[in-house]
Amino acid sequence: MIPLDNLERITAKMRANNAADVLDRHEKEVFMQISDDEKIKTLKNLITMPVDFTIWPMYEWFFRTRWLEAMQAVNLAAPASMLELASGSTDMLPKILGKFYYHPKTRYTTANLNKQLTAEFKEKTRYFPIKIDVLEDAAQKIENYFGNNKVDIIVFEHSFNDIVETMIADKYGIDTVNSNWWDILPRLIKLTNEAYIDGTYEVIIKDEFLQMLRSLLNILKPGSFIISHQFQYQGDLDLGIIPEIWTDLISTVRKWIKGENIGTEVFFDGFEPNYWMFIKNI
Ligand SMILES: C[S@@+](CC[C@H](N)C(=O)[O-])C[C@H]1O[C@@H](n2cnc3c(N)ncnc32)[C@H](O)[C@@H]1O
């Protein structure tokens, strides 16, 4: 597997004085108690193997650090307006925004379909210091909510795959909105595998996916970026996903957008193109 990061680079970052600033107080206490050797060993596993959530708080530290670096790479500045698609109940992006881009006018919006995960997201972010809006609608339709307002950054944190699975589920009439996401996930993975094997995968998702990206560019300020981070979760492998479906997802989308006039892809040092995609709105 191509490593998610360079071990030397991320180790140096981990030893910096302000390394733990991305963590909450309790996470920080635990992080500080882990020995340097143990941290490096965990980081090495994290970047060279399918991602396993259980290596807390190193998991939080690594992914928050990487997202902060991605925001810095595109020169995001406060006050910032961020739109995330398919966040589920994950509060990583609003957490970073609230901490490093805090400003009375900084604003975070997520578009998320599943009701239970949306409720969990609202609960987790209830006391965050920035304005948070949750749109319970599909990423494909989110442009309609923005009128003439445009955002500074659009992010997909490991959610290209969720969007693909949901498009496939829709085709088979599976309700992904009112179901327990984790209960239906094995079926979504099975259908995704079948579509991949029988060749209908691209037919079902390509046009709608590209339409979604085009529509999102309409609500992104000129010169700003759509960023996607996509990697392999061990949990998806355990449920039987054909590994290359998710490991190739960024390059599949890259192939699709080529020649489609959907922004311009920009590559940044330190962001492995297999896992990261930066699309600039020109
Ligand atoms: C497992 S959660 C996402 C977790 C998060 N991306 C992460 O890995 O950190 C999946 C969520 O994506 C949402 N989703 C999938 N396709 C979507 C779409 N087209 N628009 C909005 N939300 C979508 C689902 O409804 C569900 O709430």
The ligand as an SDF file (V2000), in Angstrom:
LIG
                    3D

 27 29  0  0  0  0  0  0  0  0999 V2000
  -20.3060    6.8990    7.3990 C   0  0  0  0  0  0  0  0  0  0  0  0
  -20.9810    8.4900    7.2830 S   0  0  0  0  0  0  0  0  0  0  0  0
  -19.6790    9.5100    6.7090 C   0  0  0  0  0  0  0  0  0  0  0  0
  -18.5380    9.5980    7.6190 C   0  0  0  0  0  0  0  0  0  0  0  0
  -17.4200   10.5310    7.2440 C   0  0  0  0  0  0  0  0  0  0  0  0
  -17.3810   10.8700    5.8620 N   0  0  0  0  0  0  0  0  0  0  0  0
  -16.1030    9.9570    7.6900 C   0  0  0  0  0  0  0  0  0  0  0  0
  -15.6940    8.8980    7.1700 O   0  0  0  0  0  0  0  0  0  0  0  0
  -15.4970   10.5290    8.5430 O   0  0  0  0  0  0  0  0  0  0  0  0
  -21.9350    8.3890    5.8100 C   0  0  0  0  0  0  0  0  0  0  0  0
  -22.8510    9.5910    5.6400 C   0  0  0  0  0  0  0  0  0  0  0  0
  -22.7720   10.0790    4.3080 O   0  0  0  0  0  0  0  0  0  0  0  0
  -24.0770   10.5390    3.9950 C   0  0  0  0  0  0  0  0  0  0  0  0
  -24.2260   10.6880    2.5370 N   0  0  0  0  0  0  0  0  0  0  0  0
  -23.9900    9.7800    1.5810 C   0  0  0  0  0  0  0  0  0  0  0  0
  -24.2320   10.3030    0.3700 N   0  0  0  0  0  0  0  0  0  0  0  0
  -24.6460   11.5750    0.5750 C   0  0  0  0  0  0  0  0  0  0  0  0
  -25.0380   12.6230   -0.2860 C   0  0  0  0  0  0  0  0  0  0  0  0
  -25.0800   12.4600   -1.6010 N   0  0  0  0  0  0  0  0  0  0  0  0
  -25.3680   13.8020    0.2540 N   0  0  0  0  0  0  0  0  0  0  0  0
  -25.3280   13.9960    1.5960 C   0  0  0  0  0  0  0  0  0  0  0  0
  -24.9660   13.0210    2.4660 N   0  0  0  0  0  0  0  0  0  0  0  0
  -24.6390   11.8290    1.9530 C   0  0  0  0  0  0  0  0  0  0  0  0
  -24.9420    9.4490    4.5580 C   0  0  0  0  0  0  0  0  0  0  0  0
  -26.3050    9.8130    4.5960 O   0  0  0  0  0  0  0  0  0  0  0  0
  -24.3010    9.2590    5.9000 C   0  0  0  0  0  0  0  0  0  0  0  0
  -24.8120   10.1600    6.8350 O   0  0  0  0  0  0  0  0  0  0  0  0
  1  2  1  0
  2  3  1  0
  2 10  1  0
  3  4  1  0
  4  5  1  0
  5  6  1  0
  5  7  1  0
  7  8  2  0
  7  9  1  0
 10 11  1  0
 11 12  1  0
 11 26  1  0
 12 13  1  0
 13 14  1  0
 13 24  1  0
 14 15  1  0
 14 23  1  0
 15 16  2  0
 16 17  1  0
 17 18  1  0
 17 23  2  0
 18 19  1  0
 18 20  2  0
 20 21  1  0
 21 22  2  0
 22 23  1  0
 24 25  1  0
 24 26  1  0
 26 27  1  0
M  CHG  2   2   1   9  -1
M  END
$$$$
